[in-house]
Amino acid sequence: MTDRFVTRGFEGRGRAPGSANRIPPGQHEIKDFPVLSAGPTPHTPLEKWTFAIEGLVDQPVSWTWSEFLDLPAQEFIVDISCVTKWTHLDMRWYGVSVDLLLEHVRLDPKAAFAIAFGDGGYTTNLPIPDLVNGQAFVAYRYDGQPLSAPHGGPARMVVPHLYFWKSAKWVRGIRFVERDKPGFWESLGYNNHGDPWKEERYSGE
Amino acid sequence: MRAPLAWQIATVTAIRQETATVRSFTFAVPDWQRHLAGQHYDVRLTAPDGYQAQRSYSIASEPMRTGEIDLTIERIEGGEVSSYFHDVATVGDRIEIRGPIGGYFVWEAAIGGPLLLVAGGSGVVPLMSMLRHRTGAGDHIPTALLFSSRRRDEVIYFDELESLRDADPTLRVFHTLTREQPPGWSGYGRRIDRSMLFDVLAAIGRQPRVFICGPTLLVEAAAEGLVGLAVDPAQIRTERFGPTGV
């Protein structure tokens, strides 16, 4: 890459040899867990919390908090990349895989996209192939503790192979639709898909 | 037509020391686009071996300043990009940037007010762009800034905020110093809390448009305090930075 621009006097901290190939381009590894939210943190009482699968399904389904806790859950250890440039390796979550949730409904063949929605009006859109086959889960514990409200508790989506804004905080359900519809950040200049390895940060890249 | 948000090479034309750990850099931007106050730029540094580091920095300058932008950058301990700016970068250096970026944490005079800005430390930077934009464009809009810093000599833009306030009866500026207050200090001397927010709301009205930027705990406290004082959550926009163990 002889034509690459080089910044005068910048050497870089260099990369830890073991993790370099796990850090997507333009990202850097951190060990803490920043909070990023567009507004105040919602606090929905657990007795009023539900999680719904709706839209293009044969029969919508909804779980209360205690029903949701009764669903088979498992630990997920995944790497998370936020579009604000941080990557945190080996984050330890506990929750229910989307595959398992989808066993409770039959998707209409016309369904092609999913809208994850949460308290506070947040939405994010995903193609169905990005949600299934072990790629996404609804987490309610992080690092051995109940997921805190600033991090999206009581429960958030986690879609580790996409930038973290695709992992809807305070998630209350998934709506299946035929046609794609940009969600909150996707309508405000951020990429519609958000693959960190392709650096799909902003619209049109 | 160029692709949106293409990288371009900007030139550092001025550096201003704001506090011991904060500097403002003026960049001449060849393919300059007018930004909205509150937006940011991405900065990319490239080492000779091809290693690259990227960070996002809020724009401090007002959108009317054609052809250039100011980024105010705080030195982060161990931060490879902020240390570069504080230890290496000089006037004349060429830096890759792209922007402006962000469409939610933004304000322009046409959006109106009253406006409540709450800042912690370098979280004041995007809010300063709003205040600078407001001067001239919307200085009839009642506005309050509540600005939390640790010590008096860590208050970014202190003198400019004083002169903005002196020149404009519709702008109120409230400072709080959380660690140490100089003798004769007339501002607050504690972390942002509900009674402080109550005072500020009393000065500009109870249903302002709110922008809060700062460390996570400050943003949480301010946002929850305002919701507790019956400010509409939909009118509160936040931007958070800094580590948290929560």
Chai-1 contact restraints between the chains, C-beta under 6 A:
chainA,res_idxA,chainB,res_idxB,connection_type,confidence,min_distance_angstrom,max_distance_angstrom,comment,restraint_id
A,F5,B,T46,contact,1.0,0.0,6.0,A-B,restraint_1
A,F5,B,E96,contact,1.0,0.0,6.0,A-B,restraint_2
A,V6,B,T46,contact,1.0,0.0,6.0,A-B,restraint_3
A,V6,B,P48,contact,1.0,0.0,6.0,A-B,restraint_4
A,T7,B,L45,contact,1.0,0.0,6.0,A-B,restraint_5
A,T7,B,T46,contact,1.0,0.0,6.0,A-B,restraint_6
A,R8,B,D93,contact,1.0,0.0,6.0,A-B,restraint_7
A,G9,B,V88,contact,1.0,0.0,6.0,A-B,restraint_8
A,F10,B,L45,contact,1.0,0.0,6.0,A-B,restraint_9
A,F10,B,A47,contact,1.0,0.0,6.0,A-B,restraint_10
A,F10,B,Y84,contact,1.0,0.0,6.0,A-B,restraint_11
A,E11,B,A47,contact,1.0,0.0,6.0,A-B,restraint_12
A,G12,B,A47,contact,1.0,0.0,6.0,A-B,restraint_13
A,G12,B,Y51,contact,1.0,0.0,6.0,A-B,restraint_14
A,G12,B,A53,contact,1.0,0.0,6.0,A-B,restraint_15
A,R13,B,E80,contact,1.0,0.0,6.0,A-B,restraint_16
A,G26,B,Q54,contact,1.0,0.0,6.0,A-B,restraint_17
A,D32,B,P243,contact,1.0,0.0,6.0,A-B,restraint_18
A,V35,B,T216,contact,1.0,0.0,6.0,A-B,restraint_19
A,V35,B,R240,contact,1.0,0.0,6.0,A-B,restraint_20
A,V35,B,T244,contact,1.0,0.0,6.0,A-B,restraint_21
A,L36,B,R240,contact,1.0,0.0,6.0,A-B,restraint_22
A,A38,B,Y104,contact,1.0,0.0,6.0,A-B,restraint_23
A,G39,B,I236,contact,1.0,0.0,6.0,A-B,restraint_24
A,G39,B,T238,contact,1.0,0.0,6.0,A-B,restraint_25
A,P40,B,A223,contact,1.0,0.0,6.0,A-B,restraint_26
A,P40,B,V227,contact,1.0,0.0,6.0,A-B,restraint_27
A,P40,B,P233,contact,1.0,0.0,6.0,A-B,restraint_28
A,P40,B,I236,contact,1.0,0.0,6.0,A-B,restraint_29
A,K85,B,Q54,contact,1.0,0.0,6.0,A-B,restraint_30
A,K85,B,R55,contact,1.0,0.0,6.0,A-B,restraint_31
A,S148,B,V246,contact,1.0,0.0,6.0,A-B,restraint_32
A,P150,B,V246,contact,1.0,0.0,6.0,A-B,restraint_33
A,L188,B,G103,contact,1.0,0.0,6.0,A-B,restraint_34
A,L188,B,Y104,contact,1.0,0.0,6.0,A-B,restraint_35
A,G189,B,G103,contact,1.0,0.0,6.0,A-B,restraint_36
A,Y202,B,L5,contact,1.0,0.0,6.0,A-B,restraint_37
A,G204,B,P4,contact,1.0,0.0,6.0,A-B,restraint_38
